[in-house]
Amino acid sequence: MRPKACIKCRQWKARCEYDDIAGGCTRCRAYNQPCVFDASFKRTPKALSVQRMSAEIERLRKELEEAQSTAAIPAITPAESRNGALVSLDWTSLFPGAQDESAESAPAVQPSQPIYLHTAESPSTEYRSVGNVSLTRAQVNEHFKIYFARCHPYLPFKMTVRTPEAVWQKSPLLFWVICSAAARWKVRLELMAPVRSMLADTIHSSPRSIEKVQALLIMAMWPFSIKAIMEDPTDYYCSLATQMALQLGLHRPNQTHLHDHGSDERANARMVDEEVKTTTWLACFIMNHRQSLCRGVPQSIRVDFHLLKAFENKAIEPRLSGLCRVYNLAMQANLAIGADAPTTSGMLEPEKRLEAVNLWTERFASLQTELFRDRIDDVVRTSFLYLKLQVLSFALLDDMPVSPGILDCVEVAKQDAYELVDLCGSQNLSLTPASVRYAICFAGFVFVKILRSSYNSAVEVLQDNIERVLEALTTTTSSAEDTFRKACITIQSLMSIEDRKLSSPICTRLGASMVYDLLRICAEHKYGPIIDEQRLDLDFFEWNL
């Protein structure tokens, strides 16, 4: 009788999902290894495996030293060994007896012929493989270099290790997620299936670790291309990372022993630096709020004393602390204006809403003075402008009567949207996270809303900036089916179609209400009256109308 799990899954204590057609379980296929079932297999304890590996490394080191001392091979510098040094050796001087041996026992070597001594792996040799994708050491080093230089600053949590080999030893999932985040679109397309399979395994695999939490956060920041919003798994990645972080006790970094589960997880948690735990939990907070604000739903992580205290921690990188403070202020504003109001929809009445928008805009101005007093950080400023625009968008809804206060809000919104487009346009959007493209897309919707309103001005300038938004988003997409390309088509169509007002306006999605209401116009233009409001949900709504 065949056992229920293959030997690899039994070794990892993980669920084995075998597929007869594919010829193996999902885990073995992801690592491109044979799927073997053996009823007599006994799991090797992790401590014993580490002990055996240490003994094997020590044995190989001694054999190498003995071989070098016996052969008297000249020492090679580390730089030469990494590059596969080209050394010309006089073999007759090293081995005097070799010249007396027959040609049959030892092939003749010409003294003038150079010999390649590969004491280390060549950069062109396959270094790591997953699925059908193989990367050389040089490619991996380049991906890690790009990630930490251009990607990591957008969510700068501290990591336990940063070199490719060390990251691989800690977590193969984190290794491949970093590579996919920094890779070009062709490599990302090839990595999509195996990396998604590894991400799915995190639900059942154990022990949980902080590296898995960080991998999920990175994947939420740089998700693979999707064809429709309903296919976007970013919400699931954020939720899974948050729950895993809670189980590891990252929300109480100095009390982890009270929250971890299992001996392996407890050992892993105790070995992690407190700053790593704190910054990873702050990254969970940012990603949770980012998804909540983008979707227009309340957040699932509540702000408490420990979190607020971490914002002021001098050991935390200012960029990470600044992002936390901006998202915290934006969520408070969204809840006060568009969720906790005493109405059916949760939205404040127009007059009180305008007062609240002005109040929170002033608080954003105070935070801006505090954050950018010393220097201007583009990462924090991008999020700042995007979230401030969300608050100002409450004043752009159709139920707001025209007044001098509304005109002031419109003018501020236009200037912030102009600045946001300039700032995003100056960045390499192919390497920026999806949130930056969402930000510039939201600016495009703000321009369209003002252009369609009764208090628009400088129509040509608005149209020019809409074109800039479309050009920027189009250059970042590799396929006509990409969501952001479909968003461009939607924005372009909104410049000409009429609001038929066949159904009530959308005022139930916090800072995303303006976007949903514009999508309502597109939906009515294509489908007619909207009866089922679920069809207007971004989770089910197709952009390409």
Disulfide bonds with the S-S distance in Angstrom:
none
